[in-house]
């Protein structure tokens, strides 16, 4: 177990940072409940049978429909009747296709002027995982390139007491490369991916060929990018269980942080601190590939602005990611309407989309008692995978939504930053995360990726074409676990993959 108080947090407290969250003992539990939670969430040592409630990854909110393409699109099973109505309204807005301004459909205009997608569902297809362009696919709408330059004397990042959020965008192209534009305007350019083969020999002598990507840009329509621009690809993440992740007490996430590897196990998970825009306070980041967002509301607002070009009360940028070096973009009309207030997606639009994102359920697990799944689970633990992919948490009794309160959940993530080695490094800092660090992604639902999304591409850029390749790309803090996986016998390796497939 890691030290109960993150060293990173001690440093922040010592420097006088005013945190919206603190560490230590959970304030929502009695001593008896705290002992119970610690007992229930302790890693198992018995792999002869499934653990109690293991088949219910979202607790009482677990969905129990047959596995199909809609498995990620059901609301938490313990919502009230009134909340179901809110969920359905939010779903309609999540699926909405936005149009350019001016338009007769004033509730749907404001797209762009530059954009990557016309709606949330365009990237989060069926509320699932995005993918790199398929072979022969002309357009890509669920993967894009983030852009930034190293912070210099003109550091435009938001900062509070040494904690910085976001990045410094390219002077011309902003924070991400946007392929599309409204009529009368040109898109910024296109992402180019070149793959090279990287053979890896496993312990049994078999060879797995990984594909190593190289990223560049082409057909730039607004002049050159900065010479020191940094590119980082991003796939859309699955939407399931986000509200339950938001309801995990910060103390329980920080309890697993060990930035100096004080226990010497080679795992030095680090908290990512960020600035929550609504309260202008420093909070624990837990959403996004580098844990750069603290809340679902801020994550949703940033995506509306950056991906679709729709402004909201939290990110009120009606011209989206247009920069001062793109005057043609800044001359285009926006979707702001005086009668609705100073943003293109005012409340209740963003409130409903946020509620929808908070209340998507997690599908029930399959085959939890199957002998090969139990054997694979034991191999998963023995290889050290559970050191970062922490199986269990219990959510706060004080969660805002009653459906999220005091639930035993199984996300298989510690939601901390880890150095994943040179192979996965994007060499691009994001907020307080460096260019080697990534947040541990949750594994719940991963076995349904192909069923829901129609593909099996994994990692932040989809370079891995299956789970075996994804594991073999692990390095840095995960090198030992990766090597242990590579050394397994074919039968045990298949068992471990069967376990992942059951999640």
N, C-alpha and C positions, 0 to 999 in steps of 0.2 A: 504493500500500500504506500501511496505517496504521503508526503507530509501534509497535515491537515490545513496548513495555511501557506498559500503560495508565496514564495520568496519575492516574486514579482510584485505581489500586492504589498508586501512589507515595504519594499522600496518606494512604491507609490504613496503609501501612507506616510512614510518618513519624509517624503518630499512635499507633503501638504496637499496632495490631490484630493479634491472633494468628491468622494465616490458616492454614487446613488445606491451602491450595494456594498456590503462589507462581508468579511469572512468570519469564520468561527462557527459556533453552534447555531443550527437552525432555530429561528424564533417562533416558527409555526407549530412546533411539536412539544409535547410534554416529554419529560425524561423517559417515561415508559415507551412512548411512541418512537422516540429517537432510537432507543435500544432495539426496538422491533424493526425499524427501517434498516439499521446497520446490519442486523442479522439477516434480513430478507435479501439485501443487495450484496451481501458478501459473495465472492466467487465460489461456485460450487466445486466440490471435490468428488461428487458421486455422479458418474456417467453411466450408471446401469439403467437409469430411467429418466424420463423427462422431469424437470423441476415443476413444482406447483405453479400453475398459471402461466407456464412457459408458452403455451399455444396462444395466449392473449397478449400480443405485444403492446397494445394500446389500453390495457386494462379493460374496464367496462366499456370503453369506447371502441374496442376492436370490432371490425366489420366481419360479417360471416357469410357473405354472398359467395357463390361459386366463382372460382378463379377465371377471369376473362379480361378482355381489353378495358373494361370499366372498373377494375379492381381498386384503382387508386382514386376513384372519383366519388366515393360514397362518404356521407357525413358520419361523424362519430356516432356510435350506436346509442350513446347515452345523452344525446341532445334532447331538449324539451321540444314540444310541438311548435312553440313560437320561434325557437332557434332554428328549427328546420326551415321555416319560412325565410328567415334572414339568410340562411345558407343558400337557398335557391335563388334569392335575389343577387347575392354575391356571385354565385355561379354564372348567372346571366351576364353580369358585368365582366367577369373573368373571361368569358367566351366572346365578349363584344368585339366586333371589328370596327376600329376607329377609321375615320375618313378625314381628308384634308379640309381645311377651311378656305373660304366660307362654304357652308353647306346648309341645305334645308333641314338636315337632321342635326339640329343644334346640340342635342344631347350626346352626339357621337363625333363631333368634329374637333379638330385640334391636333390631328396626327402630325408628327414630325416637327418641323419640316424635314429633318433627316431622321431616319429610323432604321431599326433592325427587324422589327416585326410590327404587325398591325393590331395585335392583341396578345394578352397573356397566354392564351391557349395555343397560340402559334408556336411558342417556344416550349412551353410545358405541355406537350401533346398528351392528351388524356391524363393530365396531371403527373406525367411521368418524366423520364429522363430525356434530355436532348441528345443529338447525335451529330457527328461531323458529316459533311456532304457525302451522300451515297455516290457510288461510282456512276458517272454520267449525269448527276444532278446539277442543274445549272444554277439554282438558287439555294442559299442556305439560310434557314430561319430559326435554328435552335442552337447555333454556335456563333460566336463572334470574337473579335480580337479586342482586348483592353489595351489602351495606350497610355503611356505616361513618360515623363522625363524625370531625372533625379532632382529632388528638391534643391534649389539653389537660393540665391539671395532674394528671389521673387517667389517665395514659397506661398502658394495660394491655399494650402491645406488649412482646415479648421483645427485649431489647437487649444487645449486647456491644460495648463500646468505640465507641459511636456508630453501629453498624450495627443497624438494627431490622428485624424480620420481622413480617409480618402487618399488621393494621389494628386500630383501636378500633371494635368493633361498636356498633350502635345499642343503647342501654341496655335496650330491651325486646325487640327483634326479633333481636338478635345480628348475626352476620356475613353472613347471607343470608336472603332472603325464602323461606320454605318453604311451598309451596302445600298440602301434604298432612300428615295426622296419623293416628296409630293410632286405632282405635275408642275412643270416649269422650273424644276431644280434638278441638278445632277446628284446622284449618290456620291459618296466620298471615294469609293474604290472597292476593291475586292481582296479578300484573304486568299493567299496561295499556300497550299500545304504540299510539301514534298516528303515522301516516306522513303526510308532506306531500311533494308533488312538487318536485324540484329539477332543472330542465332545464339541460343542459350542451351547449354547441355545440362540436363537434370542428372540426379544421382544414379538413376538406372540406365543412363546412357542415351536416353531419348533426347531429341532436340526439339525445342520450341523456338519458332522464329518470331521475334517481336518486330514491330514496325516502329522505327524511331522517326518522329516528325521534325521537320524544319519549317518555320513559318516566315512568310514575307508578305508584302502587299504589292498590288499591281493596279494599273489604270487609275492612278490618283488624279482626281479632277480639280483639286484646289491647291496645286503646287506640291513641293516636296515636304516630307515630314522633317522634324528636327533630326539632326545627325545622331543625337544620343537617345532617340526614342526607344522605348522598351515595349515589346509586344508580348501579350500573354493571352492564350486562347481560353475560352470559357464555354462549357456546356451548361444548359439549363439543368438544375437539380430537380429531383422528384419533390412533390409538394406534400407528401403524406406526413402526418404526425407533427407538423410544425408547432401547433399550439401547445402540445404536450412538452415539446423541447423548451418552449418559452416558459413553461411552468416549472421546469427543474430549478430548484433554488440554486443561486449562484454559489453558495457555500459548498454544495455537493460537487459541483464541477471543479471548483478551486481545490477541493480536497485531494484531487488526483494530479494537480499540477506539481511539477518537480523540476523547475527550470535549470537547476544546477546539478541534477541527477544525484541528489544527496544519498539515495539508497543504492546507487551504483549498479542499477539494473540496465543501464544503457538507454532508458526511456526518459526523456526530459521534457515532457509536455509543458507548454507555456500558455498562459492565458493571453488572449488578445483583448486589450482594452480599447474602447472606441467612444465616440461622442454621440449620445442619443439626441437627435435634433429637436424633439419636442420639449424636452426638459433642459437641454443644454448642459447635461451632466455626463460624467464619465461612467460608462457601464461596461459590463462584460460582454464582449462580442461572442455570438454563438451561431450566426447565420451567414451563409455564403462560403465559397471555397476557402477563404482565408479568415473566416469568422469576423468579417469586417462590420457586420451589423448586429446591433444588440436586440432589436425588436422586429417583429414581422411587419409592423407598420412602416418602419424606416426602410426595411428591405423592399417592401412593395412600392413605396413612394420613389425610391431610387430607380427601380426597374421601370416604372411608368415613365420617368423622366428620361433615363438613358436609353432604354430599349425602344420605346414607342414615341417619345417626344411629347408626353402628356404631363402637364404641370399639376401639382396638388398642393394643399396647404403646407405639407412638410417640405416639399421640394418645388418651390414655385418658380419654375424656369419654363415659361411658355414656348421658348424657342428650342427647348430640348438641349442638345449638346452642341448647338451652333456656337462658334467662337467669333471674336471680333475680327478675325482674319477671314471670315466667310460672310461678307456683307450681303451677298445674294440671299443667303439663308435668313439673315436678320431682317431682310426686307419683305419676307413672306408674311401673309396674314396668320394670326393665331386663332385659337378657339376660345379665348377669354370672352365672357359675356357679363356685362355690368350687372344684370339682374341676378346672376348666380354667384357673384363674388369673384375675387381676383385669383382664379386658377381655372384650369380646363377640366379638372376632375375634383370638384369641391366635395366636401361631405354632403350627403352620405355616401357618395360613390366610393371614396377610399376606405371609409369605415366598413362598408359592406364587403369590399374585396378583401380587406384585412380579416374580417370575420370568417369569410369563406376559407381563406388560407389557414386560419387558426383551427378550423373545425373539420378538415378532411381527416378521415379515419385511417387506420392501418389494418390491412387484411390479416385475418387469422392465419397462423402458421399451419403448415401441412406436414404430416409424417413425423411429428416430434418424437414419437416413440419407436420409429423404425430403427432396427439395429445398426444399419449403415449410417444413419443420421447421428445416432448417439456416439458411434465410433468416430465419426467426423468431428463432432463437437469436442470430444476428448483430444483429438489431434489438433484442433484449432487452439485449445487452451495450452496444450503441451508445446506448440510452436511459438507461443508468446503473443499470438494475435490479440488475445483478450486484454493485453496490457494497455493498448490504445483503444481498441474496439470494446469498450466497457459494456458488458451486457445490460445492466439494470440500473434504474433510478426510481425513486418514488417522488412524485410531483408534490408541490406545496399544498398544504391545507388552505392557504390564503390565496390561491389562484383566483383571478378575476372571474373566470367562467366556472360555474359549478361542475361542468363536464370534465374539467381538467384537474380537479382537486383530488389529491391523495390517491393517485393511481400508480400502481406498479407497472412500469413501462420497460420495454426491452429494445432500445434503439441501437445497441452495439456501437457506441461512440462515446468518447470522453469530451468531445466538443472543444478540444484544445489544439493548439498549433504544435506540429512536429516537423523537425528537419527530415525531409524524405530523400535527401541525397541529390547528387548531381544529375542523375538520370531524369528525375521529375522536376528539377529546378526550373523556374521561369526567369530567375535572376531579376525579378521585378518586385520591389517592396510595395506593400499595400497597407496603408495605415501603419500600425506597429508590427506587422508581420514582415519578415524578410523574404528574399527571393528563393529561399530553399524550403520555406515552411508552408504547410497546408493544414487546414483543419481536418481532423479525423471525420470522414463522412459516415453518417449512419448507414447501417447495413439492412435495417428492417425493410422488407419488401424487395430486396435485391434479387431474390429468386424468381420474381414475377416480371422482371425487366422485359424479357422478350415477349411475354404474353401481353403486356400493356403497351410497350413502346415499339414492338416489332423489330427489335435489334438487341444486340448484346455488347454494345460498346461501353467501356467504363473508363474511369479516371477523368480528370478535369477537362481533357481535350479529346476523349474518346479514342485514344491511340490503342488501347487494349480491346481486342475483339472478343474476349471472353474473360472469365474470372481468373483462369490460370495466368494469362498474360498480365492481368492487373496486378496479381500478387508478385509476379516476377519483376515488375517494374519498381517494387518497393526497395528503398535504400535508406541510407542515413540511419536514423533510429530504428527503422524497421528492417535493417539488413539481416539481423540475426533471425527474425521470424521468416523472412523471405528465404534465407538459406536453409532453414529447417524444413520449409515446405518443399523446396527443390530436392531435398535429400530423402523425402518420404518414398516408400515403395509405391508403385502404381495403384495398388488396391487401397492403401491408406489415403493417398492423394485423392482418389475418387470419392472416398468416404467424406473427406473434408469438403470437397466440392458439393456433395450431396447435402451436407449440413447447410452450407451457404444457400443452396437452392431451396431449402425448406424455410428460409427466413422470409 
